[in-house]
Amino acid sequence: MTAEEFWDLPRSTRPELIFGEIAENLPVKLPLATLARPMTFHIRGVGGGIWSGRLVKGRLEMAAGAATNAICSVSMERTTLRELVAGAMRDRGLEVMMRLGRPRGIPDLSRLPVRDDRADAIARLMGSVALELVDRGFGETHRVVFTFGGGAPAWETATTTVRVDLDEVVGWITSRADPRAILKGGHVRVSGDLALPARALALVLDV
């Protein structure tokens, strides 16, 4: 799959196709590493399901079902997955990239530090972060919950909620801004355990 093919995925793309075929063939540069722990994805609603994915020698390997030793579980509504991968959120992201003069590419993640000891530490955080992406263009808010340790998704009881404008997130990713600095800025609203997102980011970034 090329980057152009990814950006042109139709809105009707089903979750089983996203996790069963597309995820393993994304044109994205990943760290050339292997992690013992996978991540689990819970897609809520009709047509959803549960999948797990693991980094193996720089490539994603996906499987149906939940993992027993996951770094974390990522849960979202099926409609959010659709808008993120092949709908309004993707298109809003493209608009922001065009305004910034960036090509229609996929972020290069190859320099992200990946180690089993860091993955183990993330799994032991024993909390959850709900990321609420506000799409002001469509008047919608999309919720993605990260539950560390891969237990049952804390959909309604997240330890921390981080609420941020979708356009700003795309701008930060495109400009490769430091996410730790972003959390301290005035454009993000955080409620609950304020230290949890910072601890998680410090482990992900190996700082």
KARA-V940175 format. One record per residue. RES is the residue in one letter. PHI is phi in whole degrees, -180 to 180 (* if undefined). NEAR is the number of other C-alpha atoms within 10 Angstrom. D_LAST is the distance of its C-alpha to the last C-alpha in Angstrom with 2 decimals. Layout:
res: [RES RES]
phi: [PHI PHI]
near: [NEAR NEAR]
d_last: [D_LAST D_LAST]
This chain:
res: [M T A E E F W D L P R S T R P E L I F G E I A E N L P V K L P L A T L A R P M T F H I R G V G G G I W S G R L V K G R L E M A A G A A T N A I C S V S M E R T T L R E L V A G A M R D R G L E V M M R L G R P R G I P D L S R L P V R D D R A D A I A R L M G S V A L E L V D R G F G E T H R V V F T F G G G A P A W E T A T T T V R V D L D E V V G W I T S R A D P R A I L K G G H V R V S G D L A L P A R A L A L V L D V]
phi: [* -92 -60 -63 -64 -64 -67 -101 -57 -70 -64 -83 -60 -86 -56 -64 -78 -60 -87 -83 -132 -68 -57 -73 -118 -63 -82 -122 -87 -111 -57 -79 -152 -129 -109 -71 -92 -94 -121 -112 -118 -105 -105 -86 99 -61 86 -84 165 -128 -137 -130 -138 -133 -85 -130 51 83 -129 -86 -118 -107 -148 -75 98 -84 -90 -85 -128 -70 -63 -161 -110 -115 -122 -160 -71 -59 -64 -67 -59 -61 -69 -73 -89 -144 -140 -64 -66 -60 -68 -64 -62 -64 -62 -64 -61 -67 -63 -87 73 -98 -73 -78 -120 -113 -53 -87 -103 -65 -92 -67 -68 -128 -146 -64 -66 -69 -61 -63 -66 -63 -61 -87 -64 55 -162 -150 -124 -97 -98 -106 -98 -96 -98 -70 -64 -113 65 -126 -125 -110 -113 -127 -113 -104 -108 -70 92 74 -75 -60 -58 -87 -63 -98 -127 -60 -64 -136 -120 -115 -114 -150 -74 -59 -59 -68 -60 -62 -62 -65 -63 -65 -88 58 -70 -74 -62 -68 -69 -62 -61 -88 -79 -93 -101 -122 -104 -121 -130 95 -74 -68 -83 -61 -61 -65 -65 -63 -65 -62 -72 -64 -87 59 -124]
near: [12 13 13 12 11 18 17 14 15 13 13 9 15 16 21 15 10 18 21 16 13 17 17 17 16 18 18 19 14 20 18 15 15 17 16 15 21 24 22 31 25 21 21 16 11 9 11 18 17 20 22 22 23 21 21 16 13 16 20 17 18 20 14 15 14 21 22 14 16 25 29 29 27 25 24 21 16 19 17 21 23 20 16 17 20 21 20 18 25 17 16 20 21 19 16 18 20 12 10 12 9 13 10 15 16 16 13 12 11 14 11 13 15 20 15 14 12 18 20 17 17 22 22 14 16 15 22 27 27 26 19 18 21 20 17 12 11 10 7 11 16 19 18 20 26 25 27 25 26 25 19 13 22 19 17 8 13 18 20 21 22 20 19 19 16 21 20 17 19 19 16 14 14 18 12 10 12 12 17 15 9 14 17 12 10 7 12 15 15 19 13 12 15 16 10 17 21 16 16 21 15 15 18 17 16 12 8]
d_last: [33.37 32.75 30.62 33.95 35.09 31.97 32.40 36.08 35.80 38.57 37.97 39.93 37.33 37.17 34.16 35.61 35.69 32.14 30.73 33.56 33.72 31.65 28.11 28.63 29.99 27.66 27.43 23.64 21.49 19.14 16.93 19.50 18.55 20.10 18.76 21.02 20.34 21.69 21.50 24.69 26.21 28.91 31.12 33.51 37.08 39.98 38.99 35.53 34.34 31.50 29.64 26.73 24.69 22.77 21.02 23.32 23.05 21.60 24.13 24.47 27.08 28.52 30.93 32.98 32.24 29.41 27.17 27.42 23.90 21.89 18.18 19.57 22.72 23.04 26.35 28.34 31.98 33.72 34.53 30.88 30.16 33.23 32.32 28.74 29.86 33.37 34.38 33.91 30.10 29.94 32.72 31.19 28.06 30.38 32.14 29.04 28.07 31.65 31.62 28.60 30.42 28.05 29.60 29.82 26.98 24.27 20.58 19.27 16.41 16.77 13.56 11.42 9.66 12.01 12.63 15.05 13.25 10.49 13.57 15.37 12.91 13.13 16.86 17.12 15.94 19.68 19.90 20.45 19.64 22.56 21.87 25.11 25.73 28.70 30.91 33.22 35.26 36.56 36.17 34.09 30.94 29.12 27.14 24.49 23.33 20.33 21.30 18.72 20.45 22.97 25.75 28.35 27.00 26.78 28.57 30.39 28.32 24.68 22.67 21.21 22.72 21.08 23.89 23.56 25.98 25.94 26.74 23.77 21.37 23.03 22.86 19.12 18.56 21.17 19.82 16.18 15.17 11.70 12.15 10.48 13.15 15.66 15.49 16.47 19.26 22.82 23.21 21.51 23.30 21.48 23.62 23.21 20.12 18.15 14.98 14.85 13.69 10.76 9.79 10.51 8.57 5.22 6.61 8.12 5.66 3.81 0.00]
